[in-house]
Amino acid sequence: MPRVVGVDEYAIRKGRVYGTVLVDVETRRPVDLLPDRKSGILAAWLAEHRGIEVVCRDRAPFFAEGASIGAPTAVQVADRFHLWRNLGEAAERCVSRHRPSARDLR
């Protein structure tokens, strides 16, 4: 069983039906597919698979809740894609906030 599990959604029918994919982050191999992306389903899966130390996930609240309930001692971290996305959004907000000041420097 994985020590570090990646959690993300996948489209069964884009825009209508989504599931959850679980990946062993250390081996980069899929571990399981869950039929939906509800927090209860993820929590139940995590509770059945003890020993998970890290849950790597996106910002979805249902994944955060499921991980908190199902693996309360696991550390939750952002995956690489969302970490970079968060950084980019923070940089955009900073630039937008300071744009008027930059115009005064001309």
C-alpha positions in Angstrom: 0.0 0.0 0.0 1.3 3.5 -0.7 2.8 5.8 1.8 2.2 8.9 -0.3 -1.0 8.9 -2.3 -2.0 11.4 -5.0 -5.7 12.2 -5.3 -7.3 13.8 -8.4 -10.5 13.7 -10.3 -11.0 12.2 -13.8 -13.9 12.6 -16.1 -16.1 9.6 -16.8 -18.3 11.9 -18.9 -16.8 15.4 -19.1 -19.0 18.0 -17.5 -21.3 15.4 -16.0 -19.8 12.5 -14.2 -16.4 12.5 -12.4 -14.5 9.9 -10.4 -11.4 9.9 -8.3 -8.1 8.4 -9.2 -5.6 7.4 -6.5 -1.9 7.2 -7.4 1.1 5.9 -5.5 3.2 9.1 -5.8 6.5 7.3 -5.1 6.0 4.6 -7.8 3.8 6.8 -10.1 1.4 3.9 -10.5 -2.4 4.0 -10.2 -3.7 2.4 -7.1 -7.5 2.7 -7.4 -10.4 4.4 -9.2 -13.3 5.6 -7.1 -16.8 6.0 -8.7 -17.2 9.7 -7.7 -15.4 12.5 -6.1 -17.4 12.8 -2.8 -15.5 13.3 0.4 -17.2 10.3 2.1 -16.0 7.8 -0.6 -12.4 9.1 -0.3 -12.5 9.1 3.5 -13.7 5.5 3.5 -11.0 4.4 1.1 -8.3 6.1 3.1 -9.6 4.7 6.4 -9.4 1.2 4.9 -5.8 1.7 3.8 -3.8 2.6 6.9 -0.2 3.8 6.7 -0.8 6.7 4.3 1.4 9.5 5.6 1.0 12.1 2.9 -2.0 13.0 0.7 -1.1 15.0 -2.4 -4.1 16.7 -3.8 -5.6 19.8 -5.5 -7.6 22.5 -3.9 -11.0 20.8 -4.1 -12.8 21.0 -0.7 -14.2 17.5 -1.0 -10.7 16.1 -1.3 -9.5 18.1 1.7 -12.5 17.0 3.8 -12.1 13.3 2.7 -8.4 13.3 3.5 -9.0 14.9 6.9 -11.6 12.4 7.9 -10.1 9.3 6.4 -6.4 9.9 7.2 -6.5 12.5 10.0 -2.7 12.1 10.8 -1.6 12.3 7.1 0.0 15.6 5.9 -1.9 17.2 3.1 0.1 18.9 0.4 -0.6 20.5 -3.0 0.5 18.6 -6.0 3.1 20.2 -8.3 0.6 21.5 -10.9 -1.5 23.2 -8.3 1.5 24.5 -6.4 2.7 26.3 -9.5 -0.8 27.4 -10.3 -1.2 28.9 -6.8 2.2 30.7 -7.2 1.2 32.1 -10.6 -2.2 33.4 -9.3 -0.5 35.0 -6.3 2.0 36.7 -8.6 -0.8 38.0 -10.8 -2.6 39.5 -7.8 0.6 41.1 -6.6 1.3 42.7 -10.0 -2.3 43.9 -10.4 -2.2 45.4 -6.9 1.0 47.3 -7.7 0.2 48.3 -11.3 -1.1 51.8 -10.5 2.2 52.5 -8.6 4.3 51.4 -11.5 2.5 53.8 -13.8 3.5 56.7 -11.5 7.2 55.8 -12.0 7.1 56.5 -15.7 
